[in-house]
Amino acid sequence: MTMQKGCQKQPGMLFAITDALWAPLQEEVEKLSHRCTLEITNLILNFVSKDLSVAVEKEVKKEIASVGKIVVQALIPVIEKGLPLAIYEVFQEFQKGGADKTVDLLEKAIYSKLEATMATQIQAQFQKSGKQVIQEALKSTLEASIIPAFDLSCKEVFEQIDAQFQKVMTENVAAVQQQFESLRSPSAHSLKDAFSPMHSKTMLTVRESSWL
């Protein structure tokens, strides 16, 4: 009867021990998870407010340099084609007696064509490359700061969880062993008490048989 009661108590004790082991570990995991979330949030905020703007500015400067070359290349044909026409128009005006307006007309004729060409080329180039500039800035900044910091944060969290798990196991293993020993001892004594009379009776029967 005592053995049966001891066996019946074992599942309940096992659940209690498991809860005792799991509770502090779960609490530590929640703390570390919350801390990790805060760190990642701060990383993203810093990324948006500082790193991203710097990266975009850097990429835009590079793009402006390339746009400048493209615009210059586009302006050369305009100048080559437009200049003779502008000179012809100015010459026509000069023949009409508008010598005082010659320089102004030449400037206006050339600048109007150049401005129109520049505006068209710059708009087309930035529409084409603006998206790429943002993508490159995001990619370079993420690879340089966010991803390494995220990996490091996750690594630290996992290491601390593992350390906490080892600590909990070390602190509780002795208590668990004692609990099992206390459960096992009554059961062992009960088994011994139950089997001792049977053992004595069996030995007596064997001896009596041998005497016969």
C-alpha positions, 0 to 999 in steps of 0.5 A, a space after each residue: 500500500 505504501 509502495 502504491 502511494 509512493 508511485 502515485 505521488 511520482 507523476 505529480 512530483 515530476 510535474 512540480 519539478 519540471 515547473 520549477 525548472 521551467 519557470 525561471 528559464 521562461 522568465 529569463 527568455 522573456 526578459 532577453 527577448 524584450 531586450 533584444 526587441 528594444 535593441 533592434 528597434 533602436 538600431 532601426 531608428 538610428 539607421 533611419 535617422 542617421 545611417 540611411 541619410 548619410 548613405 543616400 547622400 553618398 549615393 546621390 553625390 556619386 549619381 550627380 557626378 555621373 549625371 553631370 557627365 551624361 548631361 555634358 555628353 547630351 549638350 554637345 550635340 545640341 550646341 553643335 546643331 543649335 549654334 549655327 542656327 542661332 548664329 543665322 538668326 542673329 545675323 538675320 536680326 543684324 541685317 535688319 538693323 538690330 545690332 544692339 540686340 545681337 549678343 542678347 539674341 545669341 545668348 537667348 537662342 543658345 541658353 534656351 536650347 541648352 536649358 531645355 536639353 539639360 532639364 530633359 536629360 536630368 529628369 530622365 536620368 534621375 527617374 531612371 537611377 533614383 530608385 537604384 540610388 535608394 536601393 544601393 543606399 539601403 543595401 550598403 547600410 543594411 549590410 554594414 550596420 543593421 545585419 551585423 548588429 542584429 546577428 550579434 544581438 541574437 548571438 548574445 541572447 542565445 548565449 545568455 539563454 544557454 547560460 541561464 539554462 545551464 545555471 538553472 539545471 545546475 542549481 536544481 539537479 541536486 534538488 531533483 536528485 533528492 526529490 527522487 531519492 525521497 520518492 524512491 526510498 519509501 517505495 524501495 522499503 515497501 518492496 523490501 517489506 513485501 518481498 521479505 516474507 515471500 523470500 523467507 517462505 520460499 527459502 524454507 520450502 527449498 530447505 524442506 524439500 532438500 531434507 526430503 
